[in-house]
Each structure stands twice: as structure tokens, then as C-alpha cells.
Amino acid sequence: MSRSDTQATVNQHLHALYRDHNGWLRGWLRERLNSSADAADLAQDTFIRVMLARTADALHKPRPYLATIARGLVIDLYRRRSLEQAYLEVLASRPEVHAPSAETRAIILENLVAIDRMLDGLGQRTRQIFLAVQLDGLTYEKTAQRFAVSVSTVRKHLAKGMLHCLLMDEE
């Protein structure tokens, strides 16, 4: 089978998957999001992920697979909205003179989402210790006191967090 024949077969599988399951997926998402527009967006994003993963032709149980991808996208959506809301609340508490431009706000929000995604892979304790040192500016000693651990444990968690962030940055 030639490369073009193989690609045509993959495209047929993807088209059939979309045709057979898009309506179901949009309904499934609409129930969870209470928004037709968000459901349509996330359904499209789900099929894009399937297309990029090139798994459409190998699916034996497509609905659980699609639901798993969509569930992750819903979590990402809620996390992004939560970050955005927290950021907007901080902005609202600042005097207007210090308020950043719309472009700066968008860049900051994009960076916050990227940082959140990067830290998501860390365990809870490692994330807390990493943020205490990096964001709160606590010394290793004060961080150790806050979390009732040794300074060497703080160092280990911080090293683990930094390594994780470096590896995520390379992806």
C-alpha cells in the first residue's frame, strides 16, 4: 500500500469517527459545561488531538477514548478560567493607574496558564515547597519550618521541581 493510500485510509477513519461521534461528544460536553459554544469548541479540540495522535484507525471503543480526551480538556478549561478569575480579581484590587494594558494582561494570563500547566505534573508537596521558595521568596529554613520538614527535604523537593520545569520547558 502506498503512502497516499495509507493517508487516505487514515483520513477515512478520522472522517467516520467524526461523523459517528461528534454529535454524541458535543452533547456529552454540553451536559458538563452548560454551554453549547464551549462544548463545540472542546469537541473540535478533542478531534484535533485524535488527528494529531493518529489513533483514529486503531480505536475499538471510541467513545470512552474521546470522553477521556474531552475530560482533560474540560479540566484545562476550568483551570484556565479559575486562573483568569484570580488574576482579574487581583487586577481589580489595584488602582487603575497601575493596571496593565489589555495586551499585557493577555500575555500575563497566557504565562500563568503555561506555568500552571508546567507545575501540574509535580506532586502536591513538591509544588507547595517549590512555590514557597520561588514565588513567596521564603528561605529554605522558613520553608522547612512552614512544612515541618528538614532543610535537606526542601532542597530535594526544590531540585525535583526545577528539574521537572526544565524538562517541561524542553517539550
Buried (B, 14 or more C-beta within 10 A) or exposed (E): EEEEEEEEEBEEBBEEBBEEBBEBBBEBBBEBBEEEEBBBBBBBBBBEBBBEEEBBBEBEEBEEBBBEBBBBBBEBBEBBEEBBEEBEEEBEEEEEEEEEEEEEBEEEBEEBBEBBEBBEEBEEEBBBBBBBBBEEEBEBEBBBEBBEBEEEBBBBBBEBBEEBBEEBEEE
